[in-house]
């Protein structure tokens, strides 16, 4: 039985996976051994998930992915499963794929003749994670026919038509019920639409040693406890509230305090010992009737902002949610960044409108400051600060990485496949975000959670990873119909 590891969080690009294969073969393990192990893993998933299948329909391309398909066909046939194989090309002479094809003794039909009936299970082994461009001709027809037939699909490595780098499809693509990949996941498994089109993802151990990662040195990861568990704050029994971190959350005017209140609530849930809402006098009057454990402080002028910036009790500041007053917000952010005393700062929501198409001024201030900054834009807000990086031809994690380097800040590029990126090029793709988080106030809760963790001394990148993952986990527990108020209450600081 194939082993399916579940704890490794490194992600490998197709090029890095190719290097892992090369290093493994150079160590003395034959390429055919890897191919047979891959075939065995796919066979195990097909039989395990579809024990009543009537016929396996194997689609083989001309490369190594197709070679895996030939191995699957042979192994299923040996288990007395009826198999029909369709191919769209001939493997290169002398390649491992050609050797695998030579071991298949059954019939091979042209892909153009593909026909499916009820009870079939399709094994898509046309193209793997290294695919570039888009499916055309009979390949595209096969993807369309398979989708329209409704038969289940098990994809080898990645559904054909998807990019292993970006998860994007240039045209037609297969939609899999299950995808079996090898050694480590690829970015395309987690980035949309790849995440959705992969179905249930199985990562198989085919004999590649984790030691190859020492040579590859991956900098991209799947977000999860492996990214932040060791850095989570663990207060001692003698810790007092200010030692646990005091956070200041800026509010909008009296008619727009909800975002800041949500942010403050999640800041406290993150474990911050003291939270203060900072806002205009009339806003404080409004908020006083809504909050209990949260303190209030008047901030109406730039001088008030400067006074807050000089207050060394406040370990972290969060600014942007529901703030409005873009001109004042622009000045306030620069005042905080240029203050003599610096601390972690979370920039969210209206900050990205206040600096729309003036990002260079913000980035210069961040880089001139000693402050640690986390920015939390969604795609629309990201485009206001980084218009040249909002192009579909750049993978999401690369856009976030470049933005982080340019801004000198940790970037959380939000979405169902949120990416967290640091200026040192570390990046993590979150994979547990669901549609229930697409509700008003959800982002305010996330921003507060990041601020609360940093106030307790958690490094910015790890705090961002933890906040994104635990925020999504809270959303999953609540399910459809959640509102941001209950989301803030549901967040749990743990792994």
GIKAZI-V621430 format. One line per field, one symbol per residue. burial: # if it has 16 or more other ideal C-beta (glycine too) atoms within 10 Angstrom, else .. Layout:
burial: ???
//
This chain:
burial: .#.....#######.##..##.###...#.##.##############.##..#.#######################...#.######..#...#######..#...#..#..#.#...############...#..###.##..#..#.###################..########################.###.########...##..#..##########..###..........##########..#########################..##.##...#..#.##.##...###.##.#..###########....##.######.#...#############...#..##.##..#.########..######..#.....#############################..########..##.#.################.##################..#...#.#..##.##.#..
//
